[in-house]
C-alpha cells in the first residue's frame, strides 16, 4: 500500500522571475537530497533528510544553489553509495561535468569525441551498473 506521506510535492515550485521555469527534479540514491534545475541554468539542492514532505515555501530556499552555465540538458546522481553526493550534468556546448552536491564544486569533466575527432555534447545520460 502506498502512503501519501512518502511523496514530495514539487508541482508548486516556482521562481520569482517569470522568465525561468522548472525543468527537472531528481532524488539522490541515498534519499537525502533533491536536486532541481531550471531554465536559468542553476542547480538547486534541497536537503530532505529531516522531513519527508517539504512545505511549499521550502522550495524557494534551497540549501545550495549554483550556476553551471547554459541550458542544462540532463543530470543524474551517482548510484554508488560511497559517492552518493556526486552527480553529473550535461549542458549546451560543455563537456559532461561531475559535481559535488555538498559544496557545488566541479569534481571532473569528461569529453566525448565522434569519428571526426570533434567534441560531441550529450543531451541525455545515465549511469550503467555492471558486475564483472
QUIFENPE-V73993 format. One record per backbone hydrogen bond with DSSP energy under -1.0 kcal/mol. CO is the residue of the C=O (numbers start at 1). NH is the residue of the N-H. Records with the same first field share a line. If there is no record, write none. Layout:
# QUIFENPE-V73993
CO=NH, NH
This chain:
# QUIFENPE-V73993
3=6
4=7
10=13
17=20
21=39
24=37
26=35
28=31
32=48
33=28
34=46
35=26
36=44
37=23, 24
38=41
41=68
43=66
44=36
45=63, 64
46=34
55=58
58=61
64=45
66=43
71=92
74=90
76=88
80=83
83=86
85=101
86=78
87=99
88=76
89=97
90=73, 74
91=94
96=110
97=89
98=107, 108
99=87
100=104
105=100
108=98
110=96
112=120
114=117
118=114
